[in-house]
Amino acid sequence: PIALRAAVIITFLFSPLVVFSTISLTKSPLFAFAFVWWFGIMYELNCLDFKQKPAAHTIVELIISVCIMLIAAKYAWYILAIQFVLMIISSRKRWKIWVLCILLPTILIHGAIMLAISSGAIINGDPIESRGVQLQQIARIAKLDPKSIPHAAKRAISPIFNLSQTAEAYTPQDADPVKSSGLQSKKVSYRWRYITKDDMKKFNHAWLLMITHSPIVATDALLAKSYGYFDILDVPYVGPEYYVNTENIKNSEWIRYWLPEWRSAVSSSAEAWSNTPILGWIIHGNLYVVATLLIGVAEIALRRWKTLVLHAPLALLMGVMVLAPANNFERHMLPIAFVFFFTVLMFIRDSVCISCRNTCRQSDKINCDLVHDSTRED
């Protein structure tokens, strides 16, 4: 449909989510644009008949997009590994393409990164960064229900966190203050200077003890940290203007002097648009997340399993959002927002194809009945 094609072009030309992301030299936009590339090639291969051989440039582009995704984001290898298994099951005839373009790059790049980390060439990230949900649950329990914390949990977690400081640092929207990171002033709740691997081995056990003794508060912490990704009425915790006029830019040595008034004006305009009821929704990532979920539910109801396999990475990305440190942070929704209209096009195309197929079947049945009736008359 022309309207949807126009929506795709307009979105990529004028949406602050897209335009502002292009000027950011950070991992999330890089992953998002590589994901769009990869997602499009996967759909192109899906539309290609099994008897047709993909063009050489398509194979090369698929490999490049996979490599960029792996370099841009740590969690990319989880998504690609799961997608490889799903594609092997649903599209076995193209197993060589999936091995060459998905499995081998994932093994080589992820393996090389792990090797570099083990050799000391690359500094590994702090494992606490991926535990946003657990941190928020611990902090909320320490703040609202400290008496429920068992002594065993306190002993196990005290080398890792100062629970009193953790309780004071807790904010429902963001786990950064709890893990003593981020740009804002912070309390030292996370003992990152002194923690050991042996201390971290006790973390999961201490967390499990705390949430089992205070399950309601723990559930509230999870919902408070992630609900904004699935609530279109929730204004972004960090909006699309984030990349235009951040604190890093304001505190930089030279870039802050480059068109500061323009940056402020553009940032203020985008923020005002974002805060406008209803009209602001179209530049909020959570609108596209919710709409994508509805499309996924429709595909399950209609039993379009092969299309659902292609959309599985979108569901996995929603899991990444929930586990992210902050609630309703636009950058975590970029891949889903970027490919949303392509997802709609895919859904409409499948619907038209199925409708045509059913019409042809009915036509063949009518013709068959007419032939049968004429034979009986003869």
C-alpha positions in Angstrom: 0.0 0.0 0.0 1.2 3.5 -1.0 0.2 4.9 2.4 2.4 2.5 4.3 5.3 3.1 2.0 4.9 6.8 2.5 4.8 6.3 6.2 8.1 4.5 6.1 9.8 7.3 4.1 8.3 10.0 6.3 9.4 8.2 9.5 13.0 7.9 8.3 13.1 11.5 7.1 11.4 13.4 9.9 11.0 11.3 13.0 13.3 12.5 15.8 13.8 8.9 16.9 15.5 8.3 13.5 17.1 11.6 12.7 18.6 12.3 16.1 20.0 8.7 16.2 22.0 9.3 13.0 24.2 11.9 14.7 25.0 9.7 17.7 28.3 7.7 17.8 26.9 5.2 20.3 26.2 1.5 20.2 22.4 1.6 20.4 21.7 3.5 17.1 24.5 1.6 15.4 22.8 -1.7 16.4 19.4 -0.4 15.4 20.4 0.6 11.9 22.3 -2.7 11.4 19.2 -4.6 12.7 17.0 -2.8 10.1 19.5 -3.9 7.4 19.6 -7.5 8.6 15.8 -7.7 9.1 15.2 -6.5 5.6 17.5 -9.0 4.1 16.0 -11.9 6.1 12.6 -10.9 4.7 13.9 -10.7 1.2 15.2 -14.2 1.5 11.9 -15.3 3.0 10.1 -13.9 -0.1 12.5 -15.7 -2.5 11.5 -19.1 -3.8 13.6 -22.0 -2.6 14.5 -22.8 -6.1 16.0 -19.4 -6.7 19.5 -18.7 -5.7 20.1 -15.5 -3.7 22.3 -12.8 -5.3 25.9 -12.8 -4.1 25.6 -9.2 -2.8 22.6 -10.3 -0.6 24.8 -12.9 1.1 27.6 -10.4 1.6 25.2 -7.8 3.0 23.7 -10.3 5.4 27.2 -11.2 6.7 28.1 -7.6 7.1 24.9 -6.7 8.9 25.4 -9.6 11.3 29.0 -8.5 12.0 28.0 -4.9 12.8 25.2 -6.1 15.1 27.7 -8.4 17.0 30.2 -5.6 17.3 27.6 -3.0 18.4 25.8 -4.8 21.2 26.7 -7.7 23.6 23.2 -9.1 23.5 23.3 -9.5 19.7 24.8 -12.9 19.9 21.9 -14.2 22.0 19.4 -13.0 19.4 21.4 -14.3 16.5 22.0 -17.7 18.1 18.3 -18.2 18.8 17.3 -16.9 15.4 19.7 -19.4 13.8 18.1 -22.3 15.5 14.6 -21.1 14.5 15.6 -20.6 10.9 17.2 -24.1 10.7 13.9 -25.5 11.9 11.6 -23.4 9.7 13.8 -23.1 6.6 16.0 -26.2 6.5 16.6 -25.9 2.7 18.6 -22.8 3.2 20.8 -24.2 6.1 24.0 -23.4 4.2 23.0 -19.7 4.2 22.2 -19.7 7.9 25.4 -21.4 8.8 27.6 -19.1 6.6 25.8 -15.8 7.3 24.6 -16.2 10.9 26.4 -19.0 12.8 30.0 -18.6 11.6 30.1 -14.8 12.1 28.6 -15.2 15.5 31.1 -17.9 16.5 34.1 -16.0 15.1 33.3 -12.5 16.5 31.9 -13.6 19.8 34.7 -16.1 20.2 37.3 -13.5 19.3 35.9 -11.1 21.9 35.9 -13.7 24.6 39.5 -14.6 23.7 40.6 -11.0 23.9 38.9 -10.6 27.3 40.5 -13.7 28.7 43.9 -12.5 27.4 43.5 -9.1 28.9 43.5 -7.3 25.6 39.9 -6.1 26.2 38.5 -5.2 29.6 35.3 -7.1 30.3 32.2 -5.2 31.3 31.0 -5.4 34.9 28.5 -8.3 35.2 26.3 -6.1 37.4 25.3 -4.1 34.3 23.0 -6.9 33.1 21.2 -7.3 36.4 18.9 -4.2 36.3 15.8 -6.1 37.4 17.6 -7.8 40.3 19.1 -4.5 41.5 15.8 -2.7 41.5 14.1 -5.5 43.4 16.9 -5.6 46.0 16.8 -1.8 46.3 13.0 -1.5 46.6 12.9 -4.3 49.2 15.7 -2.5 51.2 13.7 0.7 51.0 10.2 -0.4 51.6 10.4 -3.7 53.3 13.8 -4.0 55.0 12.5 -6.1 57.9 11.8 -9.0 55.5 15.4 -9.4 54.5 16.8 -12.6 56.0 20.1 -12.5 57.9 21.6 -15.0 55.4 20.8 -12.6 52.5 22.3 -9.6 54.4 25.5 -11.5 55.0 25.8 -12.7 51.4 25.1 -9.3 49.9 26.9 -7.0 52.3 30.3 -7.4 50.4 28.5 -6.3 47.2 26.1 -3.6 48.3 25.6 -1.2 51.2 21.9 -1.9 51.7 21.2 1.4 53.6 22.8 3.4 50.7 21.1 1.2 48.2 17.7 2.0 49.8 18.5 5.8 49.6 19.7 5.6 46.0 16.6 3.7 44.8 14.5 5.4 42.0 11.8 3.3 40.4 12.7 4.3 36.8 16.5 3.8 36.8 18.9 1.2 38.2 22.0 3.4 37.6 21.9 5.1 41.0 21.8 1.7 42.7 24.8 0.5 40.8 26.6 3.8 41.4 26.8 4.6 37.7 25.4 7.2 35.3 26.0 11.0 35.0 24.1 12.1 38.0 25.6 12.5 41.5 25.5 9.2 43.3 25.7 7.4 46.5 28.3 4.5 46.8 25.8 1.7 47.2 27.6 -0.7 45.0 31.1 -1.7 46.4 32.6 -1.9 43.0 36.2 -1.1 44.2 36.4 -4.1 46.5 34.1 -6.8 45.2 35.5 -10.2 44.2 34.3 -13.0 42.0 33.6 -15.1 45.1 31.4 -12.3 46.4 29.4 -12.2 43.1 28.8 -16.0 43.3 26.6 -15.3 46.3 24.6 -12.6 44.6 21.9 -14.7 43.0 21.3 -16.7 46.2 21.0 -13.5 48.2 18.6 -12.0 45.7 16.5 -15.1 45.6 16.2 -15.1 49.4 15.1 -11.5 49.4 12.4 -11.8 46.7 10.9 -15.0 48.2 10.5 -13.2 51.5 9.0 -10.1 49.9 7.4 -11.2 46.6 4.9 -8.3 46.3 7.5 -5.6 46.6 9.8 -7.5 44.2 7.0 -7.7 41.6 6.3 -4.0 42.1 10.0 -3.2 41.4 9.9 -5.2 38.2 6.8 -3.5 36.9 8.0 0.0 38.0 11.2 -0.6 36.1 9.7 -1.8 32.8 6.1 -0.9 32.5 6.8 2.2 30.4 8.0 0.2 27.5 4.5 -1.2 27.2 2.4 1.8 28.2 1.8 4.3 25.4 0.6 6.9 27.9 3.9 6.9 29.6 6.3 9.8 28.6 9.8 8.6 27.9 12.2 8.6 30.8 14.9 9.7 28.3 13.4 11.1 25.1 14.6 11.3 21.5 16.2 14.7 22.2 18.8 12.8 24.3 21.3 12.6 21.5 21.1 16.3 20.5 21.9 18.1 23.8 23.2 15.7 26.4 25.2 16.5 29.5 28.2 14.9 27.8 27.9 17.5 25.0 27.4 20.4 27.4 30.6 19.4 29.3 32.7 18.6 26.3 35.9 20.6 25.6 34.9 21.9 22.1 31.7 20.5 20.7 29.6 22.5 23.2 30.6 25.7 21.4 29.3 24.4 18.0 25.8 25.8 17.5 24.7 25.6 21.2 21.6 27.8 20.5 20.5 25.5 17.7 21.0 22.4 19.8 18.9 23.9 22.6 16.2 25.0 20.2 15.9 21.6 18.5 16.1 19.7 21.7 13.3 21.9 23.3 11.1 21.5 20.2 11.5 17.7 20.2 10.8 17.6 24.0 7.7 19.8 23.5 6.4 17.5 20.7 7.2 14.4 22.8 5.1 15.8 25.7 2.1 16.7 23.6 -0.8 14.3 24.3 -1.6 11.9 21.4 0.6 13.8 18.8 3.6 13.0 20.9 2.9 9.2 20.8 4.1 8.9 17.2 7.7 9.7 18.2 7.6 7.5 21.3 9.1 4.0 20.9 6.6 2.4 23.2 3.8 3.0 20.7 5.6 0.8 18.2 6.4 -1.8 20.8 2.7 -2.2 21.8 1.6 -2.2 18.1 4.3 -4.8 17.3 3.0 -7.0 20.2 -0.5 -6.7 18.8 0.7 -7.8 15.3 2.5 -10.8 17.0 -0.7 -11.8 18.8 -2.6 -11.6 15.5 0.0 -13.8 13.8 -0.3 -16.4 16.5 -4.1 -16.3 16.3 -3.9 -16.7 12.5 -1.2 -19.4 12.8 1.3 -17.7 10.6 4.2 -19.6 12.1 6.9 -18.9 9.5 6.3 -15.1 9.6 6.3 -15.4 13.4 9.8 -16.9 13.2 11.0 -13.9 11.3 9.5 -11.6 14.0 11.0 -13.6 16.9 14.0 -11.2 17.2 11.5 -8.4 18.0 10.2 -10.4 21.0 13.8 -11.0 22.1 14.5 -7.3 21.9 11.5 -6.7 24.2 13.2 -9.0 26.7 16.3 -6.9 26.4 14.2 -3.8 27.2 12.9 -5.3 30.4 16.4 -6.3 31.5 17.8 -2.8 30.7 18.8 -0.6 33.6 16.3 2.2 32.8 12.5 2.2 32.2 11.1 3.6 28.9 14.5 4.6 27.5 14.0 5.4 23.8 17.3 4.0 22.7 16.4 0.5 23.7 13.3 0.6 21.4 15.0 2.0 18.3 15.2 -1.4 16.4 11.5 -2.1 16.9 10.4 1.4 16.0 12.6 1.4 12.9 11.2 -1.8 11.5 7.6 -1.4 12.6 6.1 -0.3 9.2 8.0 -3.1 7.5 6.4 -5.4 9.9 3.0 -4.0 9.0 3.8 -4.4 5.3 4.7 -8.0 5.9 1.5 -8.6 7.8 -0.6 -7.0 5.0 1.3 -8.9 2.3 0.7 -12.2 4.0 -3.0 -11.4 4.4 -3.3 -10.6 0.7 -1.5 -13.8 -0.3 -3.6 -16.0 1.9 -6.8 -14.3 0.6 -5.8 -14.8 -3.0 -4.9 -18.4 -2.2 -8.3 -19.0 -0.6 -10.0 -17.4 -3.6 -8.2 -19.6 -6.0 -9.1 -22.7 -4.0 -12.8 -21.7 -4.0 -12.6 -20.9 -7.8 -11.0 -24.3 -8.5 -13.7 -26.0 -6.3 -16.5 -24.3 -8.2 -15.0 -25.2 -11.6 -14.5 -28.8 -10.4 -18.2 -28.9 -9.2 -19.3 -27.5 -12.6 -17.3 -30.2 -14.5 -18.7 -32.9 -12.2 -22.3 -31.7 -12.7 -21.9 -31.6 -16.5 -20.4 -35.1 -16.5 -23.4 -36.4 -14.6 -25.8 -34.7 -17.0 -24.0 -36.4 -19.9 
